[in-house]
Amino acid sequence: MISRMPKWVGDWLESAAGPRLTVLEAAYITPTIKKIRFQGDISKMNFLIGGASVIRVSDTDYRNYTVVCQDIEKGILEIIFHIHGNGVGSRYIDTLKTSDELYISSPRGRAPYDPKVKRYLIYGDETSLGLACSLLPFLKKNEHHFHFYFELDEANKNAPRLLGLENFTAFPKNGLFNNEKWIKDLPVFQVAGWQAANFVLTGNATSVQTFRKVLKNATIGKVIAQGYWLEGKKGL
């Protein structure tokens, strides 16, 4: 996804894309985790489980966010945002309030969910909470064995529980997932059957890369990996 484009191109694309959505409700789960419910005509959107939608966060900047859930009949969808630092995306999302209008694209990307797979391990950080919430109903409905590993700031350690997530372990964000030896000793690798699980890795690109390297040598399951952000890099 291109994270920047000229203003006139963005204006033209929005005008051709159809109606905008309105902020129906906005609430902070923690000081840096914000859940927003949008309403509008979403009948022509194609919803992909765990897919990312594009939001225009300035005249020239765009960011990707996971749609948590949607109700096409009521025209409602929800997204969970991580407000961090002073980036253009965070500043824009932080200012959104009831009645504000904006364009949100149809979700797209590589589907991280396969109903035929028996076990799932999902790893991420604050930027991955929306993906986790979007997957949870399907993981439960289809009776998968699943577990979430989250690497979180101290202020957000209770966010998974507040969002209704289950079967999760929250780790402090102190570089543990950059340590290959430490990752190899995680409980998941000590339990029979999990070597053939599907592993969904998102969030910090450095941690994702390290975790993926360990998995390639320790498991036979499919690894779906996507870094959402990289320290010092804009618009990943």
Residue frames relative to the residue before (quaternion, step in Angstrom):
aa qw qx qy qz dx dy dz
M 1.0000 0.0000 0.0000 0.0000 0.00 0.00 0.00
I 0.4013 -0.6888 0.5506 0.2478 3.58 -0.89 0.95
S 0.2823 -0.7929 0.5174 0.1546 3.60 -0.71 1.04
R 0.7677 0.2012 -0.1505 0.5895 3.59 1.30 -0.13
M 0.1136 0.7616 -0.6371 0.0353 3.55 -1.22 0.52
P 0.6481 -0.5246 0.3614 0.4173 3.62 -1.14 0.47
K 0.6236 -0.5794 0.3770 0.3650 3.56 -1.08 0.75
W 0.6766 0.5078 -0.3202 0.4265 3.61 0.83 -0.89
V 0.6191 0.5253 -0.3432 0.4722 3.59 1.13 -0.64
G 0.6579 0.5101 -0.3029 0.4640 3.57 0.96 -0.88
D 0.6371 0.5239 -0.3251 0.4626 3.57 0.99 -0.83
W 0.6702 0.5004 -0.3018 0.4575 3.58 0.92 -0.89
L 0.6562 0.5150 -0.3136 0.4536 3.58 0.94 -0.88
E 0.6602 0.5023 -0.3129 0.4625 3.58 0.96 -0.82
S 0.6590 0.5159 -0.3177 0.4457 3.58 0.94 -0.83
A 0.7062 0.4450 -0.2567 0.4873 3.57 1.14 -0.64
A 0.6259 0.6033 -0.3214 0.3755 3.57 1.24 -0.37
G 0.6027 -0.5794 0.3733 0.4021 3.59 1.16 -0.25
P 0.8034 -0.3361 0.2054 0.4465 3.57 -1.31 -0.22
R 0.4324 -0.6711 0.5413 0.2640 3.51 -1.26 0.56
L 0.4219 -0.6831 0.5323 0.2683 3.56 -1.29 0.33
T 0.3270 -0.7455 0.5571 0.1641 3.55 -1.20 0.65
V 0.4654 -0.6503 0.5195 0.3012 3.57 -1.05 0.76
L 0.2116 -0.7975 0.5583 0.0874 3.56 -0.59 1.20
E 0.7787 -0.0583 0.0698 0.6208 3.56 1.01 -0.91
A 0.0196 -0.7765 0.6297 0.0148 3.57 -1.16 0.64
A 0.0845 0.8030 -0.5811 0.1018 3.57 -0.77 1.03
Y 0.3607 -0.7115 0.5627 0.2169 3.55 -1.13 0.75
I 0.3219 -0.7381 0.5657 0.1777 3.57 -0.72 1.10
T 0.7251 -0.0117 0.0103 0.6885 3.53 1.21 -0.78
P 0.7153 -0.4351 0.2869 0.4655 3.65 -1.16 0.06
T 0.7923 0.2774 -0.1585 0.5199 3.63 1.15 -0.46
I 0.6463 0.4466 -0.3325 0.5218 3.60 1.26 0.23
K 0.0262 -0.8240 0.5636 -0.0526 3.57 -0.52 1.22
K 0.1518 -0.7747 0.6095 0.0732 3.57 -0.88 0.99
I 0.0560 -0.8088 0.5852 -0.0151 3.56 -0.77 1.08
R 0.2014 -0.7483 0.6229 0.1072 3.53 -1.04 0.90
F 0.1486 -0.7967 0.5846 0.0384 3.55 -0.79 1.11
Q 0.1185 -0.7861 0.6019 0.0753 3.55 -1.21 0.53
G 0.3411 0.7113 -0.5626 0.2474 3.55 -1.06 0.81
D 0.6751 -0.4601 0.3698 0.4425 3.54 -1.29 -0.23
I 0.0523 0.8118 -0.5763 0.0785 3.58 -0.28 1.26
S 0.3277 0.7970 -0.4605 0.2129 3.57 1.29 0.25
K 0.7255 0.4162 -0.2480 0.4888 3.60 1.12 -0.54
M 0.4899 0.6510 -0.4386 0.3793 3.57 1.27 0.11
N 0.2761 -0.7233 0.6061 0.1824 3.55 -1.14 0.67
F 0.1730 -0.8287 0.5280 0.0672 3.57 -0.39 1.23
L 0.1351 -0.7773 0.6143 0.0115 3.51 -0.81 1.18
I 0.4812 -0.6687 0.4739 0.3109 3.61 -0.78 0.96
G 0.8345 0.1120 -0.1171 0.5267 3.55 -0.63 1.14
G 0.4423 0.7078 -0.4477 0.3208 3.58 1.25 0.20
A 0.3922 -0.7250 0.5238 0.2148 3.57 -1.21 0.53
S 0.2339 -0.7513 0.6037 0.1285 3.54 -1.06 0.86
V 0.3938 -0.7052 0.5431 0.2294 3.54 -1.17 0.65
I 0.0630 -0.7709 0.6334 0.0224 3.55 -1.01 0.91
R 0.3735 -0.7088 0.5556 0.2223 3.54 -0.96 0.90
V 0.1310 -0.8436 0.5198 0.0315 3.59 -0.45 1.20
S 0.7645 0.0478 -0.0911 0.6364 3.59 1.32 0.05
D 0.7424 -0.3765 0.2725 0.4826 3.59 -1.22 -0.09
T 0.8266 0.2183 -0.0716 0.5137 3.57 1.02 -0.80
D 0.6909 0.4883 -0.2703 0.4595 3.63 1.24 -0.21
Y 0.1019 -0.7848 0.6111 0.0168 3.55 -1.13 0.80
R 0.0808 -0.7927 0.6031 0.0373 3.56 -1.13 0.71
N 0.4016 -0.7147 0.5305 0.2158 3.57 -1.23 0.58
Y 0.0219 0.7905 -0.6104 0.0462 3.57 -0.95 0.92
T 0.4475 -0.7055 0.4896 0.2496 3.58 -1.05 0.81
V 0.3668 -0.6921 0.5764 0.2329 3.57 -0.94 0.91
V 0.3620 -0.7597 0.5061 0.1890 3.57 -0.69 1.14
C 0.7736 -0.1668 0.1537 0.5918 3.57 0.87 -0.96
Q 0.1048 -0.7942 0.5963 0.0514 3.56 -1.25 0.35
D 0.1412 -0.7341 0.6574 0.0945 3.53 -1.29 0.56
I 0.2891 -0.8101 0.4839 0.1612 3.55 -0.07 1.31
E 0.6396 0.5399 -0.3362 0.4318 3.61 0.96 -0.80
K 0.7415 0.3763 -0.2141 0.5126 3.58 0.97 -0.83
G 0.4117 -0.7363 0.4505 0.2922 3.57 1.28 -0.17
I 0.5137 0.6491 -0.3980 0.3955 3.57 1.10 0.72
L 0.0693 0.7601 -0.6460 0.0103 3.54 -1.15 0.71
E 0.2493 -0.7705 0.5738 0.1221 3.56 -1.22 0.57
I 0.0589 -0.7670 0.6385 0.0238 3.53 -1.19 0.71
I 0.2354 -0.7421 0.6107 0.1446 3.57 -1.11 0.76
F 0.1423 -0.8159 0.5600 0.0217 3.56 -0.75 1.12
H 0.2659 -0.7105 0.6227 0.1919 3.54 -1.24 0.58
I 0.1901 -0.7755 0.5963 0.0829 3.57 -0.62 1.19
H 0.1846 0.8060 -0.5370 0.1670 3.59 -0.32 1.16
G 0.8433 0.1590 -0.1191 0.4994 3.54 -1.09 0.69
N 0.5767 -0.5736 0.4550 0.3625 3.51 -1.21 -0.61
G 0.2707 0.7906 -0.5062 0.2134 3.58 1.11 0.63
V 0.6521 -0.5444 0.3572 0.3883 3.55 -1.20 0.53
G 0.6471 0.5196 -0.3251 0.4534 3.59 1.01 -0.74
S 0.6683 0.5002 -0.2966 0.4639 3.56 0.91 -0.93
R 0.6426 0.5236 -0.3311 0.4510 3.59 0.92 -0.84
Y 0.6761 0.5003 -0.2998 0.4502 3.56 0.90 -0.91
I 0.6833 0.4832 -0.2942 0.4617 3.59 0.81 -0.98
D 0.6222 0.5624 -0.3368 0.4280 3.58 1.02 -0.78
T 0.7054 0.4679 -0.2664 0.4610 3.60 1.07 -0.70
L 0.5200 0.6656 -0.4224 0.3289 3.62 1.16 -0.39
K 0.0184 0.7932 -0.6052 0.0655 3.55 -0.93 0.97
T 0.7427 -0.4075 0.2911 0.4445 3.55 -1.32 0.24
S 0.8157 0.2351 -0.2427 0.4696 3.56 -1.05 0.99
D 0.4835 0.6289 -0.4656 0.3923 3.63 1.19 -0.06
E 0.2326 -0.7763 0.5733 0.1211 3.58 -1.13 0.68
L 0.1002 0.7848 -0.6063 0.0804 3.55 -1.12 0.70
Y 0.4756 -0.6464 0.5164 0.2988 3.55 -1.33 0.29
I 0.0326 -0.7659 0.6421 -0.0006 3.57 -1.01 0.92
S 0.3641 -0.7544 0.5059 0.2059 3.58 -0.73 1.05
S 0.6223 -0.4859 0.4378 0.4302 3.56 -1.32 0.12
P 0.5272 -0.6185 0.4666 0.3491 3.61 -1.03 0.68
R 0.0756 0.7829 -0.6152 0.0529 3.56 -1.09 0.71
G 0.4277 0.6854 -0.5206 0.2762 3.55 -1.28 0.13
R 0.6736 -0.4710 0.3753 0.4285 3.54 -1.31 -0.27
A 0.4185 -0.7218 0.4922 0.2481 3.60 -0.70 1.05
P 0.2693 -0.7934 0.5232 0.1556 3.63 -0.67 1.03
Y 0.6957 0.4796 -0.2571 0.4690 3.59 1.28 -0.19
D 0.0180 -0.7659 0.6423 -0.0227 3.54 -0.99 0.98
P 0.3774 -0.7692 0.4636 0.2258 3.62 -0.40 1.16
K 0.6252 0.5666 -0.3415 0.4142 3.61 1.18 -0.41
V 0.6052 0.5635 -0.3552 0.4359 3.59 1.22 -0.38
K 0.4229 -0.7500 0.4554 0.2266 3.58 -0.80 1.01
R 0.8204 0.1792 -0.0554 0.5401 3.60 0.91 -0.90
Y 0.0800 -0.7877 0.6105 0.0188 3.53 -1.15 0.77
L 0.0477 -0.7226 0.6859 0.0717 3.51 -1.18 0.73
I 0.0906 -0.8006 0.5922 0.0105 3.56 -0.71 1.10
Y 0.0835 -0.8012 0.5926 0.0043 3.57 -0.71 1.13
G 0.2807 0.7599 -0.5653 0.1552 3.55 -1.13 0.67
D 0.4089 -0.6631 0.5536 0.2944 3.52 -1.34 -0.35
E 0.8119 -0.2284 0.1554 0.5143 3.60 -1.13 -0.50
T 0.6614 0.5167 -0.3107 0.4460 3.58 1.03 -0.72
S 0.6711 0.5016 -0.2803 0.4685 3.59 1.30 -0.25
L 0.4473 0.7241 -0.4426 0.2824 3.60 1.24 -0.16
G 0.6292 0.5371 -0.3351 0.4509 3.58 1.03 -0.73
L 0.6391 0.5133 -0.3186 0.4760 3.57 0.98 -0.83
A 0.6487 0.5241 -0.3184 0.4507 3.58 0.92 -0.89
C 0.6773 0.4884 -0.2902 0.4676 3.58 0.93 -0.90
S 0.6442 0.5160 -0.3284 0.4593 3.60 1.07 -0.63
L 0.6906 0.4811 -0.2731 0.4660 3.58 1.10 -0.69
L 0.5642 0.6697 -0.3790 0.2991 3.59 1.01 -0.82
P 0.6789 0.4931 -0.3364 0.4276 3.68 0.71 -0.87
F 0.6803 0.4805 -0.2897 0.4715 3.59 1.02 -0.76
L 0.6201 0.5370 -0.3396 0.4602 3.57 1.07 -0.71
K 0.6841 0.4673 -0.2775 0.4864 3.58 1.04 -0.78
K 0.6603 0.5343 -0.3127 0.4251 3.56 0.85 -0.99
N 0.7703 0.3488 -0.1758 0.5040 3.56 0.93 -0.92
E 0.4548 -0.7551 0.3955 0.2581 3.55 1.33 0.44
H 0.2092 0.7650 -0.5677 0.2205 3.55 0.83 1.05
H 0.3885 -0.5990 0.6187 0.3278 3.51 -1.37 0.23
F 0.1277 0.8165 -0.5486 0.1267 3.59 -0.66 1.04
H 0.0116 -0.7680 0.6400 0.0214 3.51 -1.31 0.45
F 0.2595 -0.7457 0.5966 0.1437 3.53 -1.16 0.76
Y 0.1187 -0.7301 0.6669 0.0897 3.55 -1.12 0.80
F 0.0261 -0.8023 0.5962 -0.0116 3.58 -0.73 1.08
E 0.2111 -0.7305 0.6396 0.1131 3.54 -1.10 0.87
L 0.0706 0.8581 -0.4903 0.1350 3.58 -0.14 1.33
D 0.5329 -0.5700 0.5162 0.3531 3.53 -1.28 0.49
E 0.6663 -0.5232 0.3541 0.3962 3.57 -1.17 0.58
A 0.6698 0.5190 -0.3021 0.4367 3.60 0.95 -0.86
N 0.7480 0.3921 -0.2061 0.4942 3.59 1.21 -0.44
K 0.3704 0.7742 -0.4649 0.2174 3.60 1.24 0.09
N 0.7083 0.4272 -0.2651 0.4955 3.60 1.16 -0.47
A 0.4056 0.7506 -0.4534 0.2577 3.60 1.26 -0.09
P 0.6431 0.5177 -0.3625 0.4325 3.68 0.82 -0.77
R 0.6637 0.4920 -0.3085 0.4715 3.60 0.93 -0.84
L 0.6621 0.5125 -0.3061 0.4530 3.58 0.94 -0.88
L 0.6895 0.4556 -0.2669 0.4958 3.58 1.17 -0.56
G 0.5608 -0.6493 0.3663 0.3602 3.58 1.28 0.05
L 0.4002 0.7212 -0.4802 0.2985 3.58 1.20 0.30
E 0.2154 -0.7713 0.5917 0.0930 3.56 -1.22 0.60
N 0.8245 0.2325 -0.1658 0.4885 3.55 -1.32 0.33
F 0.4662 0.6678 -0.4557 0.3592 3.58 0.74 1.03
T 0.1688 -0.7218 0.6573 0.1357 3.50 -1.38 0.43
A 0.1937 -0.7836 0.5831 0.0912 3.57 -0.82 1.04
F 0.1362 -0.7868 0.6004 0.0426 3.55 -0.81 1.08
P 0.5301 -0.6109 0.4652 0.3597 3.62 -1.10 0.56
K 0.4408 -0.6863 0.5113 0.2708 3.54 -1.09 0.69
N 0.3192 0.7636 -0.4910 0.2719 3.56 0.27 1.29
G 0.7008 -0.5028 0.2655 0.4308 3.57 1.14 0.57
L 0.3613 0.7583 -0.4834 0.2464 3.60 1.23 0.11
F 0.7252 0.4451 -0.2495 0.4623 3.57 0.95 -0.86
N 0.5639 0.5206 -0.4153 0.4884 3.54 1.27 0.47
N 0.6194 0.5410 -0.3126 0.4753 3.56 1.37 -0.05
E 0.3582 -0.7735 0.4816 0.2035 3.59 -0.29 1.24
K 0.6569 0.5122 -0.3266 0.4466 3.60 0.89 -0.86
W 0.6512 0.5137 -0.3196 0.4582 3.59 0.94 -0.85
I 0.6423 0.5218 -0.3246 0.4580 3.59 0.96 -0.85
K 0.6431 0.5444 -0.3232 0.4307 3.60 0.96 -0.85
D 0.7041 0.4584 -0.2579 0.4772 3.58 1.17 -0.58
L 0.3840 0.7275 -0.4903 0.2879 3.62 1.21 0.13
P 0.6358 -0.5753 0.3583 0.3693 3.60 -1.05 0.74
V 0.6002 0.6006 -0.3718 0.3752 3.60 1.00 -0.76
F 0.6913 0.4787 -0.2851 0.4600 3.58 1.08 -0.66
Q 0.6498 0.5187 -0.3102 0.4610 3.57 1.29 -0.14
V 0.6601 0.5013 -0.2923 0.4770 3.60 1.27 -0.17
A 0.4944 -0.6775 0.4637 0.2855 3.56 -0.84 1.01
G 0.7580 0.3835 -0.2916 0.4397 3.54 -1.05 0.81
W 0.6592 0.5406 -0.3232 0.4108 3.58 1.07 -0.63
Q 0.5273 0.6310 -0.4221 0.3817 3.60 1.17 -0.28
A 0.7169 0.4148 -0.2436 0.5046 3.59 1.20 -0.47
A 0.4069 0.7225 -0.4673 0.3068 3.59 1.25 0.24
N 0.4458 -0.5925 0.5671 0.3585 3.51 -1.38 0.04
F 0.1834 -0.7835 0.5891 0.0743 3.55 -0.94 0.94
V 0.1066 -0.7842 0.6107 0.0254 3.56 -0.74 1.11
L 0.0273 -0.8258 0.5607 -0.0545 3.57 -0.43 1.26
T 0.1376 0.7830 -0.5949 0.1185 3.59 -0.71 1.07
G 0.5604 0.6114 -0.4470 0.3352 3.56 -1.33 0.16
N 0.8382 -0.0595 0.0968 0.5334 3.54 -0.95 -1.01
A 0.4395 -0.7402 0.4439 0.2488 3.58 -0.53 1.18
T 0.6351 0.5296 -0.3361 0.4508 3.60 1.04 -0.71
S 0.6679 0.4863 -0.2921 0.4817 3.58 0.94 -0.89
V 0.6273 0.5392 -0.3280 0.4561 3.57 1.00 -0.84
Q 0.6652 0.5105 -0.3023 0.4533 3.57 0.91 -0.92
T 0.6639 0.5025 -0.3027 0.4637 3.59 0.96 -0.88
F 0.6536 0.5102 -0.3027 0.4699 3.58 0.92 -0.95
R 0.6544 0.5203 -0.3146 0.4495 3.57 0.93 -0.88
K 0.6291 0.5422 -0.3319 0.4472 3.58 0.98 -0.82
V 0.6523 0.5050 -0.3095 0.4730 3.58 0.98 -0.85
L 0.6670 0.5243 -0.3026 0.4343 3.57 0.90 -0.94
K 0.6216 0.5629 -0.3454 0.4213 3.58 1.00 -0.77
N 0.7416 0.3964 -0.2125 0.4977 3.56 1.12 -0.65
A 0.7601 0.4048 -0.1913 0.4710 3.59 1.21 -0.40
T 0.7824 0.2746 -0.1462 0.5396 3.61 1.19 -0.28
I 0.3504 -0.7125 0.5609 0.2347 3.53 -1.35 0.17
G 0.5039 0.6733 -0.4065 0.3571 3.57 1.30 -0.01
K 0.6058 -0.5548 0.4330 0.3710 3.53 -1.34 0.22
V 0.1891 -0.7723 0.5991 0.0940 3.56 -1.00 0.86
I 0.0831 -0.7688 0.6339 0.0138 3.55 -0.78 1.11
A 0.0500 0.8421 -0.5262 0.1071 3.57 -0.27 1.25
Q 0.1297 0.7725 -0.6150 0.0899 3.54 -1.03 0.85
G 0.2874 -0.7494 0.5748 0.1593 3.56 -0.64 1.13
Y 0.2897 -0.7753 0.5397 0.1541 3.57 -0.79 1.03
W 0.8046 0.0080 0.0249 0.5932 3.57 1.13 -0.61
L 0.1474 -0.7635 0.6248 0.0709 3.52 -1.28 0.52
E 0.5454 -0.6458 0.4255 0.3231 3.55 -0.80 1.03
G 0.8364 0.1901 -0.1652 0.4868 3.55 -0.82 1.06
K 0.6754 0.4584 -0.2985 0.4945 3.59 1.26 -0.06
K 0.3234 -0.7659 0.5326 0.1584 3.56 -0.88 0.98
G 0.8806 0.1470 -0.0871 0.4420 3.52 -1.11 0.81
L 0.2113 0.7908 -0.5466 0.1767 3.58 0.98 0.78
